[in-house]
Amino acid sequence: MSKHLGVTFDTEMLRLALTHRSYAFEHDGLPTNERLEFLGDAVLGVLVTDYLYKTYRDEAESELAKKRASIVSTVALAHVARRADIGPHIFLGEGEIRTHGGNKDSILADTFEALIGATYLRGGFDDAWIIVEKHVIPLLEDEHIMGAGKDWKTLVQVAVDKHNMGAIEYRVSGTGPDHDRTFEATLSVGGIPYATAEAKTKKDAERLAAWHSLSDIENRTHA
């Protein structure tokens, strides 16, 4: 993993960064990676914001905010984590293993942030930047990831209304403690289910479900 990410880790800190709460709960309350995730999220935000501010000197705040939201989203960070093959190394409880937790966007994104937090503790912003520059900043050139920032719910509404496909419904459920909830949303149109997506907020889960559903909805309208 160190080879993929471009930095080295202290063994104990690496294990902590990879310890999901489900594993800790089943092993006598071991410490989890949640504090490192909290730290990593903040460090990532500072580094990305600094880069965008200095690189896109003529862009308005609103455009910079959209870029930042796209490349630090759950979808974007999960994409990075998969490319770095982080999933198989995460310590998960039996329930998460059965439900393929190592491939869930929310768990992958959280773990990636925890690894950034661990790197920051070891070498400060300079070391954390190595990961961010290598794995996160290139997403600005990824049309698929950048597209995640669009207003997909409106695009779905337009497509559905144009072809009278029926009522739109987002079925949302939440799991996890109040301070760290994960939401899952499934989009249905006219009673037909389309994509399901996970995110840290209901709004983002619904938006991502719309994003993943739009091509299928448009294909159905042209069938």
Contacts in CASP RR format, 6 or more apart in sequence:
PFRMAT RR
TARGET T0000
AUTHOR 0000-0000-0000
METHOD contacts of the structure
MODEL  1
MSKHLGVTFDTEMLRLALTHRSYAFEHDGLPTNERLEFLGDAVLGVLVTD
YLYKTYRDEAESELAKKRASIVSTVALAHVARRADIGPHIFLGEGEIRTH
GGNKDSILADTFEALIGATYLRGGFDDAWIIVEKHVIPLLEDEHIMGAGK
DWKTLVQVAVDKHNMGAIEYRVSGTGPDHDRTFEATLSVGGIPYATAEAK
TKKDAERLAAWHSLSDIENRTHA
1 9 0 8 1.000
1 14 0 8 1.000
1 84 0 8 1.000
1 85 0 8 1.000
1 86 0 8 1.000
1 89 0 8 1.000
2 8 0 8 1.000
2 9 0 8 1.000
4 83 0 8 1.000
4 84 0 8 1.000
4 85 0 8 1.000
4 86 0 8 1.000
5 84 0 8 1.000
5 115 0 8 1.000
5 119 0 8 1.000
5 131 0 8 1.000
5 134 0 8 1.000
5 135 0 8 1.000
6 130 0 8 1.000
6 131 0 8 1.000
6 134 0 8 1.000
7 119 0 8 1.000
7 122 0 8 1.000
7 127 0 8 1.000
7 130 0 8 1.000
7 131 0 8 1.000
9 17 0 8 1.000
9 115 0 8 1.000
9 118 0 8 1.000
9 119 0 8 1.000
9 122 0 8 1.000
10 118 0 8 1.000
10 122 0 8 1.000
13 118 0 8 1.000
13 121 0 8 1.000
13 122 0 8 1.000
14 115 0 8 1.000
14 118 0 8 1.000
15 91 0 8 1.000
16 31 0 8 1.000
16 32 0 8 1.000
16 33 0 8 1.000
16 36 0 8 1.000
16 114 0 8 1.000
16 118 0 8 1.000
17 33 0 8 1.000
17 36 0 8 1.000
17 111 0 8 1.000
17 114 0 8 1.000
17 115 0 8 1.000
17 117 0 8 1.000
17 118 0 8 1.000
18 33 0 8 1.000
18 86 0 8 1.000
18 89 0 8 1.000
18 90 0 8 1.000
18 91 0 8 1.000
18 111 0 8 1.000
18 114 0 8 1.000
18 115 0 8 1.000
19 30 0 8 1.000
19 31 0 8 1.000
19 32 0 8 1.000
19 33 0 8 1.000
19 91 0 8 1.000
20 32 0 8 1.000
20 33 0 8 1.000
20 90 0 8 1.000
20 91 0 8 1.000
20 92 0 8 1.000
20 93 0 8 1.000
20 96 0 8 1.000
20 107 0 8 1.000
20 110 0 8 1.000
20 111 0 8 1.000
21 32 0 8 1.000
21 33 0 8 1.000
21 34 0 8 1.000
21 180 0 8 1.000
22 92 0 8 1.000
22 93 0 8 1.000
22 95 0 8 1.000
22 96 0 8 1.000
23 30 0 8 1.000
23 32 0 8 1.000
23 91 0 8 1.000
23 92 0 8 1.000
23 93 0 8 1.000
23 96 0 8 1.000
24 30 0 8 1.000
24 31 0 8 1.000
24 32 0 8 1.000
25 93 0 8 1.000
26 93 0 8 1.000
26 94 0 8 1.000
33 110 0 8 1.000
33 111 0 8 1.000
33 114 0 8 1.000
34 110 0 8 1.000
34 114 0 8 1.000
34 180 0 8 1.000
36 113 0 8 1.000
36 114 0 8 1.000
36 115 0 8 1.000
36 117 0 8 1.000
36 118 0 8 1.000
36 121 0 8 1.000
37 110 0 8 1.000
37 111 0 8 1.000
37 113 0 8 1.000
37 114 0 8 1.000
37 117 0 8 1.000
39 117 0 8 1.000
39 120 0 8 1.000
39 121 0 8 1.000
40 113 0 8 1.000
40 114 0 8 1.000
40 116 0 8 1.000
40 117 0 8 1.000
40 120 0 8 1.000
40 128 0 8 1.000
41 113 0 8 1.000
43 116 0 8 1.000
43 117 0 8 1.000
43 120 0 8 1.000
43 125 0 8 1.000
43 128 0 8 1.000
44 72 0 8 1.000
44 113 0 8 1.000
44 116 0 8 1.000
44 128 0 8 1.000
44 132 0 8 1.000
44 136 0 8 1.000
45 68 0 8 1.000
45 72 0 8 1.000
46 125 0 8 1.000
47 125 0 8 1.000
47 128 0 8 1.000
47 129 0 8 1.000
47 132 0 8 1.000
48 68 0 8 1.000
48 71 0 8 1.000
48 72 0 8 1.000
48 132 0 8 1.000
48 136 0 8 1.000
48 137 0 8 1.000
49 64 0 8 1.000
49 68 0 8 1.000
51 132 0 8 1.000
51 133 0 8 1.000
51 137 0 8 1.000
52 64 0 8 1.000
52 67 0 8 1.000
52 68 0 8 1.000
53 64 0 8 1.000
56 63 0 8 1.000
56 64 0 8 1.000
56 67 0 8 1.000
66 149 0 8 1.000
67 140 0 8 1.000
67 146 0 8 1.000
69 149 0 8 1.000
70 76 0 8 1.000
70 139 0 8 1.000
70 145 0 8 1.000
70 146 0 8 1.000
70 147 0 8 1.000
70 148 0 8 1.000
70 149 0 8 1.000
71 136 0 8 1.000
71 137 0 8 1.000
71 139 0 8 1.000
71 140 0 8 1.000
71 145 0 8 1.000
71 146 0 8 1.000
72 136 0 8 1.000
73 145 0 8 1.000
73 148 0 8 1.000
73 149 0 8 1.000
73 199 0 8 1.000
73 204 0 8 1.000
74 105 0 8 1.000
74 106 0 8 1.000
74 109 0 8 1.000
74 198 0 8 1.000
74 199 0 8 1.000
74 200 0 8 1.000
74 204 0 8 1.000
74 208 0 8 1.000
75 105 0 8 1.000
75 109 0 8 1.000
75 145 0 8 1.000
75 148 0 8 1.000
75 197 0 8 1.000
75 208 0 8 1.000
76 109 0 8 1.000
76 136 0 8 1.000
76 139 0 8 1.000
76 145 0 8 1.000
76 148 0 8 1.000
77 108 0 8 1.000
77 109 0 8 1.000
77 112 0 8 1.000
77 113 0 8 1.000
77 136 0 8 1.000
78 104 0 8 1.000
78 105 0 8 1.000
78 106 0 8 1.000
78 108 0 8 1.000
78 109 0 8 1.000
78 112 0 8 1.000
79 139 0 8 1.000
79 145 0 8 1.000
80 112 0 8 1.000
80 135 0 8 1.000
80 136 0 8 1.000
80 139 0 8 1.000
81 87 0 8 1.000
81 108 0 8 1.000
81 109 0 8 1.000
81 111 0 8 1.000
81 112 0 8 1.000
82 103 0 8 1.000
82 108 0 8 1.000
83 135 0 8 1.000
84 112 0 8 1.000
84 135 0 8 1.000
86 108 0 8 1.000
86 111 0 8 1.000
86 112 0 8 1.000
86 115 0 8 1.000
87 102 0 8 1.000
87 103 0 8 1.000
87 107 0 8 1.000
87 108 0 8 1.000
87 111 0 8 1.000
88 102 0 8 1.000
90 101 0 8 1.000
90 102 0 8 1.000
90 107 0 8 1.000
90 108 0 8 1.000
90 111 0 8 1.000
92 101 0 8 1.000
92 102 0 8 1.000
92 107 0 8 1.000
96 102 0 8 1.000
96 104 0 8 1.000
96 107 0 8 1.000
101 107 0 8 1.000
102 108 0 8 1.000
104 198 0 8 1.000
105 197 0 8 1.000
105 198 0 8 1.000
105 199 0 8 1.000
106 182 0 8 1.000
106 198 0 8 1.000
106 199 0 8 1.000
106 200 0 8 1.000
115 131 0 8 1.000
116 128 0 8 1.000
116 131 0 8 1.000
116 132 0 8 1.000
117 128 0 8 1.000
119 127 0 8 1.000
119 128 0 8 1.000
119 130 0 8 1.000
119 131 0 8 1.000
120 127 0 8 1.000
120 128 0 8 1.000
139 145 0 8 1.000
139 146 0 8 1.000
140 146 0 8 1.000
147 211 0 8 1.000
148 208 0 8 1.000
148 211 0 8 1.000
149 207 0 8 1.000
150 211 0 8 1.000
151 207 0 8 1.000
152 207 0 8 1.000
152 208 0 8 1.000
152 210 0 8 1.000
152 211 0 8 1.000
152 214 0 8 1.000
153 206 0 8 1.000
153 207 0 8 1.000
153 210 0 8 1.000
155 210 0 8 1.000
155 214 0 8 1.000
156 168 0 8 1.000
156 187 0 8 1.000
156 189 0 8 1.000
156 210 0 8 1.000
156 213 0 8 1.000
156 214 0 8 1.000
156 217 0 8 1.000
157 168 0 8 1.000
159 165 0 8 1.000
159 214 0 8 1.000
159 217 0 8 1.000
159 218 0 8 1.000
159 221 0 8 1.000
160 166 0 8 1.000
160 168 0 8 1.000
160 189 0 8 1.000
160 217 0 8 1.000
162 221 0 8 1.000
163 221 0 8 1.000
165 189 0 8 1.000
165 190 0 8 1.000
165 217 0 8 1.000
165 220 0 8 1.000
165 221 0 8 1.000
166 189 0 8 1.000
166 190 0 8 1.000
166 191 0 8 1.000
167 189 0 8 1.000
167 190 0 8 1.000
167 191 0 8 1.000
168 187 0 8 1.000
168 188 0 8 1.000
168 189 0 8 1.000
168 190 0 8 1.000
169 187 0 8 1.000
169 188 0 8 1.000
169 189 0 8 1.000
169 190 0 8 1.000
169 191 0 8 1.000
170 185 0 8 1.000
170 186 0 8 1.000
170 187 0 8 1.000
170 188 0 8 1.000
170 206 0 8 1.000
170 209 0 8 1.000
171 185 0 8 1.000
171 186 0 8 1.000
171 188 0 8 1.000
172 183 0 8 1.000
172 184 0 8 1.000
172 185 0 8 1.000
172 202 0 8 1.000
172 205 0 8 1.000
172 206 0 8 1.000
173 183 0 8 1.000
173 184 0 8 1.000
174 181 0 8 1.000
174 182 0 8 1.000
174 183 0 8 1.000
174 184 0 8 1.000
175 181 0 8 1.000
175 182 0 8 1.000
175 184 0 8 1.000
176 182 0 8 1.000
181 200 0 8 1.000
182 198 0 8 1.000
182 199 0 8 1.000
182 200 0 8 1.000
183 198 0 8 1.000
183 199 0 8 1.000
183 200 0 8 1.000
183 201 0 8 1.000
183 202 0 8 1.000
183 204 0 8 1.000
183 205 0 8 1.000
184 196 0 8 1.000
184 197 0 8 1.000
184 198 0 8 1.000
184 205 0 8 1.000
185 196 0 8 1.000
185 197 0 8 1.000
185 198 0 8 1.000
185 199 0 8 1.000
185 202 0 8 1.000
185 205 0 8 1.000
185 206 0 8 1.000
185 208 0 8 1.000
185 209 0 8 1.000
186 193 0 8 1.000
186 194 0 8 1.000
186 195 0 8 1.000
186 196 0 8 1.000
186 209 0 8 1.000
187 193 0 8 1.000
187 194 0 8 1.000
187 195 0 8 1.000
187 196 0 8 1.000
187 206 0 8 1.000
187 209 0 8 1.000
187 210 0 8 1.000
187 213 0 8 1.000
188 194 0 8 1.000
189 213 0 8 1.000
189 217 0 8 1.000
194 209 0 8 1.000
194 212 0 8 1.000
194 213 0 8 1.000
194 216 0 8 1.000
194 217 0 8 1.000
195 209 0 8 1.000
195 211 0 8 1.000
195 212 0 8 1.000
195 213 0 8 1.000
195 216 0 8 1.000
196 209 0 8 1.000
196 212 0 8 1.000
197 205 0 8 1.000
197 206 0 8 1.000
197 208 0 8 1.000
197 209 0 8 1.000
197 211 0 8 1.000
197 212 0 8 1.000
198 205 0 8 1.000
198 208 0 8 1.000
199 205 0 8 1.000
199 207 0 8 1.000
199 208 0 8 1.000
END
